[in-house]
Amino acid sequence: MELIVRQATMDDTEKLTELTSQLGYHSTEGELAKRLAKLLSSDKYKVLVAQNENTLVLGWVVIEHRLTLEGGDRAEITGLVVSDSARGLGVGKQLVQSVLEWAKARQLDKVIVSSNVNRDGSHQFYKQIGFAERKTSKQYIKYL
């Protein structure tokens, strides 16, 4: 399958909403559009989509250029979704390759990603493409 990875646009909102819901993250198209607009307007983030030769969007990835006091600059994959129908076909791998190219262009020396403990498939995916498990942690939230 031939894929094109390109910058997401607001025209992709409907498909991004659909793909996001496949992982159990349900948002309205309007909610997702607001978040996408903010991401696209910031130079700290990059939102990429992978589409096939028929221009069907099969996956997306969001990357953040992140600076932390203890760890310095890095690229962080904050979200990666591949369509149920396209998993195992190289879509995720090509999206991550584009992430690595983006990070290198910004002279960042590491890319990190977190994955929910329940997503065994994503754990195997990242290990297969050369990511090393660094730590296990818990996430806490307080709603305001």
N, C-alpha and C positions, 0 to 999 in steps of 0.2 A: 504494500500500500504506500503510495506516495503522499507525504505530508508536507504541509507548509506551516511553519510556526511564524506568527505575526503578532504585532501589538494588538491588543483587544481594542474595540471601539464601543461606543454606546449602542451601536446597532447590534452588538452581540448579547445584549442584556437578556433577552428572552431565553436564548440557548444556555447562557451561563446560569440562569435561575433554574432551569430544568436539570442541568448537570449537577448543580449544588444539591438539589433535593435528592438525588440518587444516593448521596452519602448520609442522608438523614438531617441535613441542615436546611430547614424550610424557611424561605423568605418570600415575600411577595416580589413581583417584578419591580415595583416601585421602590421598595426598600433596597433591593440589590442595586438598582440604578443609581440611587443616591450614594451608596458606598463606592460603586465603580467610578462614578464621576470624581469623587475625592481622590481615589487612588490614581486615576489617570492624570489628575492635575498636579500631582506631587512628583518631584524628581527623586524622592526617596524610594519610590515603588515602581515596579514594572509588572504589568499584567499582560500575559501572553496567552494566545490560543493556538491550538493545533487544529488544522482543518484538512480534510481530504481533498482530492481533485474535484469533487462535486461541491466544494465549499461548505460541507457539513462540518460544523465545529464538533470535535470529538473529545476535547479536553482543554483545561486551562490550568495556569499556574500563576501565583502571585509571589513576587520576590520583594524583600525589603532590604535596603542598605541600612544596617543597624550598627549603632555605636553603643558599647557598654563600657562602663568605667573599668570593670575587671578584665574584660576580654578584648577590648578594642573594636576595630571595624570588622564587619563580616557581612555576608549575604545570608539572609534567612528565608527559606521557603515557608511562607505562612499559609499556603493552601495549594493543593494539587488534586485535581479531579480528572479522571478519565471515564468516559462513557462506559456503562456496563457492557455495551455491545462491542467496544473496542479494546477492552483490557487484554493484555498479553500480545498485542500487535505492534508494540514499540512506540506507542503514542507518549506514554509517560517518560520513557527513556529519551525521546527526542525533546520533550519539554524540558527535562532536567539538563540535557546538553546545552540548550539555549540559556538556561539559568547560569551554568558554568561559564559560558562565553560572556554573559552580561557581567558576572562577577569579575572575571579577568579584565574586561575592558575598564572596570572601575578600580583596578589594581587591588582587589580584595584577595586575601590569601586563603579564605575558607568559606565554605557554604555549610550551613547547618539546617536541620529540619527536625521537627518533633512529630511523633506519630502516636496516636492513641494506643494504649496497651492492648485494646481489643482488635486492632486492625493488623492481624497477622500477615495478611497479604502485602500490606505496605512495608512491613518490617523486612520481609524477604526481598521485595523489590529493591529497597534502598541498599541492602547488603549486596545484592547481585550486581548493582551498578557502581560498587566501590565505596559506599559510605560505611563508616565504622561506627558501631554503637559506642557512645561515649558515657552516657549515664542514664539512670532511671530516676524519675522524679514524680512528684505529685503536684497537681495544680489546684490552687484554692481560688475561690471567687467570693466577692462580697458585692451584692447588688446595692446600688444607691437609689 
